[in-house]
Amino acid sequence: QVQLVESGGGLVQPGGSLRLSCAASGSISGLNPMDWYRQAPGKQRELVAHISSAGGTNYADSVKGRFTISRDNAKNTVYLQMNSLKPEDTAVYYCRLYSYWGQGTQVTVSS
């Protein structure tokens, strides 16, 4: 069993920044690919960022140049640094490891 716990969400003004964290624990070993998804009200969950086992990264077009995914292998933690936030970034953000999902953390971008 694997547990994923997200943190770092909150309310931020447009143009601001937040850093989300996803701490993994349980039956995991080695380096694993991990993803950040988000789901806005009334919309489907969408992939925001991916980091591979080797550290390669991919981003949704809507966040390229503004968001950065990274990992701390020693802490089994993946981060999502979000800069230049826009109101359309408002959503619940989830991390995913294979079939495991975290509980989500709310990000609200509003003045």
N, C-alpha and C positions, 0 to 999 in steps of 0.2 A: 504494500500500500504506500502511496505517495501523498504527501500533503503539500499544498501550495498556499502561501499566505501573502496576499498583496497588501501594500500600505503606501501612503504618500499622497493619496488623493485629497481633494479639497476644492475650495472656491478661490478662483484667481481672476484678475482683471485681464481683458484682452491685451496681448503683448507680453504677458507675464510668463513665468516658468514654473514647472513642477518636476519633481523626480519621483517616479514610482519605483517601488521595490517588490520583488517576488522572491520569497525565501522558500526553497524546496527542502523537504525532509522526508525521511522514511526509506523505503526500499529502492534507493537509487545508487548508482555507482558510475564513476567515469564522467565524461562530459556528454551532455545530451543537447539536442536541438531544443530550443524553446521559442515560444511565440508570445506576443502581446496582441490581444484582440480588443475591440471595443464594440459596444452596442448602445446606440442612441435610442431614445423613446420612439417607438413605432417603426424602427428600422431593423434590418437584419444585422447579426453580429458580423463584423468584418475584421480581416487580418490587418494589423497596423505595422508590425515589425517582426522579423524573424532573425534568430542567430543560430548558426549551425554549430555542430560539434567542434568544427575547426575554427570557429570564430567569424566566419563570413556572415554578412548581414544583408537583409533585403527590407525594403520599406514600401508601403503603399504610396502611390504618387501624391496623395493628398498631404502626406507628412514629410516627404523627402526634403532634406535641408533644414528641417525644424526639429525632428525627433532623432534621438540616438539610442540604440539598444546596446547594452554592454553586459558583461558578466564578471562576477568575482567567484572564481572556481573554488577558492578556499572556503568561501561562505555558502556555496551552493545558492547563490543569489543572482538574479538577473534584474537589470535596471532599465528604465525607460526615461531618459532625460527629454523633457518636452519644453521647447522654447518657442517664443513668438506665438503663443497660444491664441486661438481664434474661438469665437462662440460656437462654431461648427465642430470644434473638438469636444464639446460637452457630450459625455457618455459615461457609462460604466466600463471600466477597463479591467480586462481579465488576462491572466497569464495562463499558458497551457504548456504542458509537458506530456507529449504523446496523448493518451486518452484522459489525462488528469487536468482538471481545471481548478483555479482558485475561486474564491467567493466573490471577487470583484471589488473594485474601489471606485467611488464616484469622483469624477472630475467635472467641475462646472466652471465654465468660462463666461463671465458676465461682469458688466460694469454696474 
